[in-house]
Structures are given as structure tokens and as C-alpha cells.
Amino acid sequence: MQTRVLVADCGSAALAEVIRGLEREGYRVERMTADRLGVEALDELRRMGEGPDAILVELDAADGPVLGLLSKLPGDLPVVALVQPGGSARPSLALRLGADDAVTLPTESEELALRIERAIERRRVVGEAVPYERRPPDPGAPSTLLGRMATLRRVREQISRVAPGRATVLITGETGTGKELVATAIHESSPRRSHAFVKVNCAALPEPLLESELFGHERGAFTGAEQRRIGRFEEAHGGTLLLDEVADMHSRTQAKVLRVLQEREFERLGESRPIQVDVRILAATNQDLEELLEEDRFRKDLFYRLNVVSIHLAPLRERCEDLLPLAEAFLAEVNRESPRPKRGFSPGVLETLEAYPWPGNVRELRNAVQRAVVMGEGPWIEPADLGLSGHRQQEGSGAGRGVVQLPEKGVDYRSVERALIVAALERTGWVQKEAAVLLRMSRRRLNYRIRRLGISHPTWRRNRP
């Protein structure tokens, strides 16, 4: 069935080109002048059985009435705003006024179509979701998704809201933050929990083997294919498929996965007959996909298909309040299997945990606790038992929290911040990921500060001088 898009027509040449592009993409486009578009007109269309699936509104600097229209449109319809470059109407303004997405003109019709579909899917997910406060705890949800901080509470709420639907979910975060655990929680809290949950590590296999792993192959499809093999998409029929480390997938395989997301069908290698599947796709990555888009290393259309709902996991160094609860939970788990269980942590352990940057995140913390239980000689876990002594703490009191002497006349904070970031970058050879570890912040947060402070280096693809 064709997707119906209602356009608030203000007669501009740019909008006419957009409409032609959407019609070429197969959309059914209806026009209505901006002064008529409102709740009453939309109700009339719905009574006639011709209600739109989405609304497209062009914003212009001089078009005050259209800006006011965004806040008056009904909340159950996705709205995509088209923003003219150079005007006072910015994408951020459109989003604040209620638009689901904002696209700056000119834009490719294929990209606009993807943004419209993503807005429709997001609104559908929200409509299907049971409010978090009313949802009973799911006994199948993993109990190890622990933490007190608001960031992790927000992740648990996102899982609860997105689990009932079938929207694709992109899970991002550094290695060891628990992306697979989140994917498991989504599956176990969904109506698909009685069906298969299949995981594929896209970084573990070269392209030909990954294609065979995902889609299967017929006997004789290639050298060594001595019998038919069922692929992971078929194994996950009716259930959930996790594409772990999706950023490492080859462009050819990306195109085939995109087709499955769009058409819900594929062919085995060596077979021309299409196979229909009902699979929910979850994807996980520790890389910055938006950076890969700029470098043309990841397909833009696949990114928009995967990024319907995004869940980001903060690194452990930004969740200091969660260190002790996680360590205690891991200790209880390891104690159940140990012939020499420990009573608990000595008073100095928390100070050591907070001083360490945890580049391996939650996974590294669990390994440290397991090592302490196995190797520790006393009844209590001491700081030395954790095996973190190789970490060079900062000089000064407070377990790595150096004392800063503030001059009487004060300082220029931005210049101090810039000098600190440049020093970290110089020490790591201008590798942002390693500098972020030294500064105990996420790479995304460091990149934001680099752009804000105007720091650049000739070796960078972005932010070059």
C-alpha cells in the first residue's frame, strides 16, 4: 500500500521539486494550502478514509503562520519539516515546535523518503508502547542490567517502551558496556520471546563467510559448499536477530541486509527463489556510524533503516555511582562458583575503583572482581587484589583527584579546557579515542568539545585546519 504524504503547499519551486521526487519514489502526495491545514481539515480527511500517513511542512524565514502551524497539528501524525538554508527557521526550531524530523533543503528524494519512513515508524512505536510506569516487571529481563544513575534508568525505560513493537533498534556504546545485554532484554521483554534470539558478530567473519552465515547457501554455491545450509535470518524467523559490530559489515553485505529490512525477503547463495522471513532486527556497534557516513564507509540508507530507535550506553567511567553496586553484584555471582568466597570489599576498594578509567567498561570490572576472588589471599578483597596497579594515578590527594590552585584573579576556563584537551591529544598522537580515555570522558563528548573550541589537526578527516 502506498504511503500517503500530505504537503502544506506554499507554492515554492523547491517544494515542487520535492513533491516530484517523492512521487518518483512511489509516494501518494496530496497538497493542501498552509492556511487550510489544521486539525479540522485532517479530521475531515480521516472521515473520508483518506487520512495521511505523514505531513510535510516547508518552513521559511518569512513564513510565520507555517511555523505556528507545527504546534497545532495532531500529535498522532508524524511531521517532517523542510528547512530553507540561510533563513531564521532552523531545524532545531522545527523540532522544538513539535516536528518529528527536520531536513535542510535541497535534499535527495531517497534520503527524504527514508526520513519520512523513520518518522512514521517512530510514531508507531510510541503509539504501541505501554507506559513504563504501568508495565509490570518482566521476569525474563536480565537482572545484571544494574545501576543507579539516571543514564541507566533511562536505558531501562527505553527497553520497556521499544520491546513490544517490531521497530529496528540501534544500540551504541564502547566495548564492554553491555550492548548484547540490552539486546537480550529487548527480546526477552517482547512478544517474540518464545521464538529464537540469534546473534551474529559481523566483525568475526570475512565478507563471503558472513553472507553465507546470514543468508545460507545451497549445495555447490561455492567451493566447499557440500550441502545446503540454513542462514541466521531463517533461524531467527518469528524471533529476533542481533547484528553485532554492524559497522564492520562489508558494503555488499550491507546492501543485502537493507533489502531484507525493506522487502522482508532474501535468497540463499546459489538460489534464485526468494525466501520470506519475519525477523526483528537489532544492531549494535562501538563505532561512530555518523562519522563512518561522512567517510562513505557505511550506507546512509541502511543507517536510517537501523536507526529507527537508538539506545546509547554510557561508558563506566561516566557512571561512578554504579561502580560499587556492579562490583557487589559480580562478587555475589563469582562467590557462588568459588571454593573460597570473599566476605566483601575492604574500605579502600571504592577509592581504587573510582580512580581507574575502565577502558574495558563493565566487562573489565567483572574480570577484575573474578581475578580478586581467585587470587586474593584474605577473606576480604583488597585494592591490590583487583590487579589495577598498572594504572598510573594522577598526582595529588583523593585517589587521583589532584588539588587545583585557583589564582585570586581567576582564569579563562575555556583556555584551560583547551590546553588540557590539546595536552591529552599530543600525548596520544592526536588519536581522539585514546585522548578520551585519558580525560575520562566519552569520545562523543570529547569530539563536541573539540568542535566547540576550534581544535584541529592535519591528520583528521574532520576538523582539519
N, C-alpha and C positions, 0 to 999 in steps of 0.2 A: 504494500500500500504506500502511495506517495506521501511524503512528509509535506504538510501544508504550512506555509510561512506567510504571515500577514505583515505587510510592509507599511509603515507610516510614511506615506509618499509626500515629499515636499518639492518634487519636480526637479531635483538637481541632476546634472549629467552623470555625476559619479554614481548616484543611486540607480540610475537607469542601467548603467553597465553592470552593477552588482546584481540586479534583477535578471538580466540576460544570462549572467554566469550561473546563477542558481538554477534557472530553467534548463540550462545545458547539463547541469548535474542531476537533473531529474526531479527537482522540487516543483511543487504546485504553489505558485506565488500569487497571492491576492493583494490588491492595493486598496488603501483607504487613506484619505487625506488626514493629516495630523490633527486637524481641528475636530474631526468626527470620531477619531479613535479614542475610546474610553470604555468604561465598564458597561454602560448601557448598550453600546454598539456590539461589544463582544458577546453579551448575553443574547442579543438578537441573532447573531450568527450561530450560537450554540443551539438555540431553539430550532433553527433551520437545519441542524445537523451538519453544519459546515464550519464548526469551530476550528481555529488554527492550532497547530502543534507548538508553534513558537512565533514570537513577534520580533520584527527587525525595525529598529528606530535609528534614523540618522540624526546625529547631533551636530549642530553648527554653532559657532560662536554667537551669531546674531539670532539664534532660534530659541528664545526664552520659553515660549509656550511648549516646545517639544521637550525641553529639559523638565518642565513642570509635569509633563505627561508621565514620566517614568514612575513617580511616586503614586500615581493614581491608577496604574494598571493592576489587574487582579494578581494576587500572589501565587496562584497555582499555574500560571503560564510563564515559561522561560522567556526572558527578554535579552536580546543581543543588541548592543549599541554599536553603531558605526560612527567613528570619531574622525572629523576632518583634521588633517595635520595643520599645525600653526595657529589654531584657534584657542579660545579660552576654555572650551569644553574638553577636558582631559579624560582619558579612560578611568582614572581614579575617581573623578567626579561622577561619572556614569555609574560606577559600582556602588558608590555611597548612596546614590539616589534609587537604587534597587535593581539595576541591571544584573543579570547573571554573568555576563561576559561583555567585554568591550574590545573592539577590533579597530585599529587605526587604518584608514584608507590611504592609498589603494591597497587591496589585498587580493590574493589569488582565490578564485572561486572554490577550489578544492579545500584550501585551508579554512575558509569561511564555513563551508559545509561541515567540516569536522567540528568546528567550534559550536555550530548550531546543534549538532547531534550530541555533543558532550553536555551542552546546557540542558537539552531535553532529558538526557539520561540522569543527570544530577538531580533535576527536579523530581523525576520519577522515584529515585532512591529515597529522597527526603519524604515524599508522599507515602511510600510503603513502610517507612521505618516506624517502629514502635518507640515512643518516647523513652529515653534511657531511664528516667526515674520510675517508670511503670513496669519495666521489664524485669521479671524475676531472674535471680542469678542462674546461670546455666551450669549444671553440674559437670558438663563436658569441657568447659573452658579451662585452660591450663592455670594452675594455681601459682606457677612461678612467674607470672607477669606481675611482679611485685613492685611497689614504690609508693612513696607518699607525696611526691612533688606533683604540682598541677599539670606538668607536661605529660606525665604518665597517666594521670587520671583522665586527661583529655584523650589520650590514645585508647583507653578502655571504653570511653564513651563513643568514640568513632567506630570502634569494633562493633559495639552494640547496635549502633544505628545502621551500619552498612551490611551487617551479616544477613538480614532477612532477604535482601534483594539478590540480583544476579549481576550487578554492575562490576566491571573490572576495577581492581584496586592496585595502585602503585605504592609499594612500601619502600621507603628510603631510609638510609641511616648507615653509619660506619659499620665496619666488620665487627661482629660480636655484640651488637646492640639488641638482638632478639627479633630480627625480621621474620625468620621462619616461625618463631613462636607466635607472632601476631597473625601470620597466615593460617596457622593451625587453629588459633582461637576463632578466626572468621569462619573457617569451615565447620568447626565443632559447634558453633552457635547458629548455623544456618540450617534451612530445611534440607540441605544436601548431606547432612552429617551421616546418614545411613549409607551413603554411597562412597566411592573411592576418593581419597585425597592423595594425588600423585605429585611428586616433586621431581623437577629436572634442574640440574645445575648446568647452565648454559656455558659456563667457563671451563667445565671439566672435559669437554669433548670438542674435537675439531669439527669443522662445518659438515663434511659428508656424514660422519657418525652421528652428529646432533640431529640432522634431518631424518636419518633412519630411526633414531631414538624417539623423535617427536611424532613422526607420521607413519612409521613402519615401512616394510618393504615386501615385495613379492619375491618368490624364489627366482634366482637368476637376474635380479635387478642390477647387480654389480658383482664384481669378483669377490667370492667368499660368501655370497648370499645363497646358502644351500637350502634354505627353507623359508616359508613365509613368517614374518614377524609382525605382531600387533604393536603399534606405536603407543606412546603415552597419551595422546589425545583420545584414542579409542579406549584405553584402560580407564580414563577419567570420565567416560560417558555417564552423564547423570550426576557427576560429582564436581570436584574442583581440581584444577591443575595449577601448580605453582611454578612459574618460570623464574628460578633464582639466578642472580647475576645476569639479568636480561641485557644489560649494556654490552656484554661480551658476545652477543649473538651476531653472526655474520649478516651482512645486508641482504643476501639472497634468502636466508632463512627468515629474516625479518619480514620480507615480502610475503612469504608463505604463511607466517603466523598472522599477518594482517588480514589475509584472505579468510582465514578461519574465524577471526573476530567479526568480519563483515558478513560473510556468507554462511558461517557455521558448517562448512564442509571443506574437504581436502581430498587428495589422492595419495595412496601409498606410493612409494618409489617403485617404478616399474609397472604401475597400474593406471589406467585412464578413467576408471569408473569412480565418480565422486562418492565419498562416504559422509553421511550426515552425522553430526555429533551435537550433543547438548552438554557443554562444558562451561563452567565458570572459570575465568582466568584471573589469577593473582600474579603480580610481577614484583620482584624485589631487586634492588641494586644498591651498592655502596658508592656508586659514581654519580656525578652531577650530570643528569641527562640533558639539561638545558645547555650546558657547556658543550656536550657532545653534538647537540643540534647545530650549534654555531660552527663547529668544526666539520660538519657533514659526515659525522661518524655514526649517526643514528637517524632513522627515518622519522621525519616530522609527523607524517600521518599515523604511524604506529604509536608514537609518543602520545598523541591526542586520544587515540583509542584506549591506551593503557591508563592514562592519567585522568580517568573519569572521577575517581576519588583518590586522594593522596593522603597517606599516613606517614608522618616523619617521626623517627625515633631519635631522640637527643642522645649524644654520647654521655658516657658515665661521668666524665669529668665535669659536666654541667648539671649533674644530679647528685650533689654531695649528700643531701638528706637521705638518699636511697642507699648509700653505701652500707651502713650497718644493718638495716633490715634485710638486704640481699645477702650479705655475708652470713647473718644468722640463719637465714633460710637454707643456704648452701651447707652450712655446718650441720644442721639437723639432717639434711639429706645424706651427707657423706658419713655422718656418725652411724646411721642405720646399717651401713655396709662395712664399717670398720671394726676390727677386733679390739682396737684401742681408742674408743671415742673420747673426745675432749669435752670438758665441762663448759667451756665458753672462751671468750676473748679477754685478755688482760686489759687493764685500763689504757695502756699506751697504743693499742692496735688502731683505734679510731683515728688518732692523730696521724699514724702512718698511712692509713687508707686515704685520708683526705689530702695528703701531701703528694701522692703518686698520681700521674696523669692518666693512667689506664688506657694506653693506646689500643689494647685488645678488648676494652669495654667489659660487658657483663661476663662474657666467656672467659676472659683473663682473670676476673675476680673469682669465678668458680674454681678455676685451676689453681689459683693461689691458696684458696681455702682447703682444697683437696690435698695440695702439697703440704700444708701446715699440719693437717691431721695425720698424714702418713709419716712425715719426717720429724715432727715435734716430739721432744722427749718428755716434757712435763704434762701435767693434767690440764693446763690452760694454754691457749695459743698466744705466743709472744710475738712482737713485731718481727723479730729475726726469722721466725718460722715461716713467714709468708714468702720469703725469697725475693723481696723487693729491694734489697740493699744496694743493687747496682744502680738504682735511680739516684742521680745527683740532685740533692735538695738545694734550694736557694739558701743563701746565707742569711742569717738573721733569726730572730726568735719566732716561735709559733709554728714549728714544723713546716718551714718553707714560706711562711708569710713574713717577708722582710719588712723592717721598720723604715718608713719613708719620712725623711725630714722635709717639711714644707717650709719654704722661705717665708719670711714675715710679709713680704710684698706680694706673695702668691706666685703662681706660674701660669703660663699659657697651656692649658690642658691638651689642646689639640696638637701642639708641637711636641709635648711629652709623649702622647699616644703615638704620633707618627714616628718619633725617634725609636720607641720601643718596638714597633712593628718592623721598621727597617732593620733594626739590630737582629731581630729573630730571622728575618728573611736572609740577611747576609750570612748568618751562621749556618743556615740550611741550604746555601747555594741558590736562594730565591725560589725554593720549592714551597709553595703555599701550604700544601698538606702537612709537611713536616714543621713548618713555622707555626701552624695552628696548634700542633701538639705541644710545642714549647710554650705557647701563650695560653694553653688550656682553654681553647675555645673551638667551636666548630669551624670547618673550612668555609661554610656558607657565611658565618658571621664575620670571619676574617676578610673574606672577599668583599663583603659590604663595606667594611671599614677602609679597605684599600681603595675602593672606588670613591668613597666619601672624602678621603684625604688626598686623592690625586696621586697615589703612589704608582709608579710604572717601572717596567724593566724591558730591555730589548728582547729577551728570550721568551716573553709571554705572548701568546696569541691574542689575548685580550689585554687591555690597559697598557698597550705599547706607548712609548713616548711620542 
